[in-house]
Amino acid sequence: MLNRVTLYLTVFTVIVCTTGAALAAPSIHFTQYRFFFNEKNKSDAFVIFNNGDEAANCKLSLNHFNIDEQGELVKVKSADEVPNAANNIIKFSPRNVTVRPNTSQKVKIVARGLSRVNEGEYVSYLNMLCKSVRQNKPGIFKLNAAVAYNIPMIVRKGKFNAETSLVSAKLVNHANQATLRVVQSRKGNRSLYGDIKVYEEKTDEVIGFLTGASIYTPAQKKIWNIPLTKPLNSKKIRIEYKENKQFGGSLEANKTFKLAK
């Protein structure tokens, strides 16, 4: 069965065995959560940090997802199931590395062969599976956790156009919290990536925000649930969307909504 994923950066933990004692563990962090390549920018890198007190072994590979009608990611088993996979373009090293406690490891990424592919946007996800490296003493069982990250790799070749608009906004109760449900549309031949801010119209105060809001092709819309940080004093709100220029976009959208009572 296909696995649905709701965030561009996904994390899961696999438990192998446990004891009741407090255990040491690696603590993995890295410096970049998204990468963008084009004909002018063909290389990049990030650093894996282990701030824990045990070594971590990290294995790197590529994962792939299709996009459903709601704009959600649906994991597939093979790059052949994705029409715009970047697996033949994205190259990286190392693919298997052990990061000792309080040390780091640099990972290099390059986009190769752009001259040989058709114009378009290509997407793959760099999967990084990290688990602790430990030697258990005889008769002692310990927790062994594996944590996986999926980091988007976006590659573009050629000319692109895109449009976006904020279609609707509705106040709802989501996960026991006052939440603004926003519908955003997308048109064009590339994905969108940016930040959303919600302002109370009366005070111009930010009362909600969402960073890293992605809409991938071919999805034409996405529904966002944005938790409000404080109660509304009026029913008028203004929503602002701005693309992140670092990742190949400069679109902006603003709209004022009067929420239903």
Disulfide bonds with the S-S distance in Angstrom:
Cys58-Cys130 2.17
